[in-house]
């Protein structure tokens, strides 16, 4: 049951194993994709005398780090760990890049200059994470860049990123973005985004 694909089932199984004294086995789930499972595994690691933070720090330096390990580092680490995560922004696997951006956002350590190019990443998931990370830092993103993204002729996810960044800048830029979305080649994009903002 601890290997079941459903997080709820894994949670119950691991809690039971921990109560039965199998802390070392439960600590093996430190890099699980589910946050609650990672929390249970960290509790088990404490009982077993395992340093979860060091495990996460080591795991993110592996050639293909588990996304759960990246998230775990953000949950337990601090600003000093941002350097390890920044290295992953250029990783060849999109899931690793996306999780690294999300982890840096969690640590309030988003490197703006390195995240801006990710707004045009080949992966829509990476673009979503980069947009979310930069929305709260919108003044650090030039308005003309957000406008250029909104005018991208090929990729809806890039235009969505441009709209969200412009919308976060204030009413004038939000109106300008909404007018451009009104004539977007993808009519659904304008309906979804403008409806979401209202």
SULFEN-V567122 format. One record per residue. N is the residue number from 1. PSI is psi in whole degrees, 0 to 359 (none if undefined). OMEGA is omega in degrees with one decimal (NA if undefined). BURIAL is I if it has 24 or more other ideal C-beta (glycine too) atoms within 12 Angstrom, else O. Layout:
BEGIN
N&PSI&OMEGA&BURIAL  N&PSI&OMEGA&BURIAL
END
This chain:
BEGIN
1&330&-179.9&O  2&343&177.9&I  3&7&-178.2&O  4&144&179.3&O  5&336&-179.5&O  6&126&-177.8&O  7&324&-179.1&I  8&320&179.7&O  9&316&178.0&O  10&319&-179.8&I  11&311&-179.4&I  12&316&-178.4&O  13&315&-178.3&I  14&324&176.0&I  15&318&177.4&I  16&316&178.6&O  17&321&180.0&I  18&319&178.1&I  19&331&179.8&O  20&0&175.6&O  21&16&-179.1&O  22&52&-174.9&O  23&319&-177.8&I  24&319&179.2&O  25&320&-179.3&I  26&326&179.4&I  27&343&177.1&I  28&350&-178.2&I  29&19&179.9&I  30&330&-177.8&I  31&23&177.9&I  32&153&-178.9&I  33&341&-177.7&O  34&129&-177.7&I  35&319&-178.4&I  36&323&177.4&O  37&318&178.1&I  38&321&179.5&I  39&318&177.4&I  40&318&179.8&I  41&324&177.8&I  42&323&175.9&I  43&318&178.2&I  44&320&179.7&I  45&319&177.5&I  46&316&179.9&O  47&326&-177.1&O  48&0&-179.8&O  49&27&-179.7&O  50&134&179.4&I  51&98&-176.6&O  52&320&-178.8&I  53&317&177.9&I  54&323&177.1&O  55&316&179.0&I  56&316&-179.8&I  57&320&178.2&I  58&317&-175.9&O  59&323&-177.5&I  60&351&176.3&I  61&357&177.4&O  62&157&-179.8&O  63&323&177.8&O  64&78&-176.6&O  65&143&175.2&I  66&141&179.4&I  67&329&177.2&I  68&326&177.7&I  69&322&178.4&I  70&314&178.6&I  71&321&179.7&I  72&322&177.7&I  73&319&178.4&I  74&326&-178.6&I  75&331&-174.2&I  76&341&-175.4&I  77&192&-179.9&I  78&192&-177.1&O  79&327&-179.3&O  80&337&-179.2&O  81&352&-178.9&I  82&327&-179.5&I  83&319&178.6&O  84&323&-177.8&I  85&325&180.0&I  86&325&178.5&I  87&333&-177.2&I  88&351&-179.4&I  89&336&178.6&I  90&14&-177.4&O  91&145&-179.1&I  92&335&-179.8&O  93&126&-176.7&I  94&325&-179.5&I  95&327&178.2&I  96&316&178.4&I  97&314&-178.5&I  98&316&-178.9&I  99&326&178.9&I  100&318&177.7&I  101&315&179.8&I  102&320&179.6&I  103&318&178.5&I  104&324&176.5&I  105&318&178.7&I  106&324&-179.4&I  107&2&-174.7&I  108&44&-176.9&O  109&38&-177.4&I  110&121&176.8&I  111&105&-171.1&I  112&311&-175.3&I  113&327&179.9&O  114&341&-178.6&I  115&329&-178.8&I  116&313&179.1&I  117&339&-179.0&I  118&350&175.4&I  119&347&177.0&I  120&26&178.9&I  121&152&175.8&I  122&336&-176.6&O  123&125&175.2&I  124&327&179.4&I  125&321&178.5&I  126&318&179.0&I  127&317&179.2&I  128&315&-179.1&I  129&319&179.3&I  130&320&178.5&I  131&313&179.9&I  132&320&-178.8&I  133&323&-175.3&I  134&345&-178.4&I  135&321&179.2&I  136&349&178.6&O  137&32&-168.9&I  138&330&179.7&I  139&342&177.9&O  140&349&179.5&O  141&120&-178.7&I  142&138&-179.4&O  143&325&-178.9&I  144&331&176.7&O  145&313&179.0&I  146&321&178.7&I  147&319&177.1&I  148&322&178.0&O  149&319&-179.1&I  150&336&-179.1&I  151&6&179.4&I  152&124&-174.0&I  153&348&-169.8&O  154&325&-168.4&O  155&117&179.6&I  156&319&-177.1&I  157&331&177.2&I  158&318&177.8&I  159&322&177.0&I  160&318&178.8&I  161&315&178.8&I  162&318&179.4&I  163&313&-176.9&I  164&324&178.6&I  165&320&177.7&I  166&318&-179.3&I  167&324&-178.2&I  168&348&-176.0&I  169&338&-179.6&I  170&176&-172.5&O  171&319&-177.8&O  172&311&-179.6&O  173&327&177.7&I  174&319&178.7&I  175&316&179.6&O  176&317&179.5&I  177&318&-178.9&I  178&322&178.5&I  179&321&177.5&O  180&321&179.2&I  181&331&-178.9&I  182&334&179.5&O  183&22&-180.0&O  184&144&177.9&I  185&335&177.4&O  186&98&-174.9&O  187&332&179.6&O  188&329&-178.5&O  189&312&179.9&I  190&315&-179.7&I  191&315&-177.3&O  192&311&-173.2&O  193&318&-179.7&I  194&321&176.5&I  195&323&179.8&O  196&325&-177.4&O  197&337&-175.8&O  198&none&NA&O
END
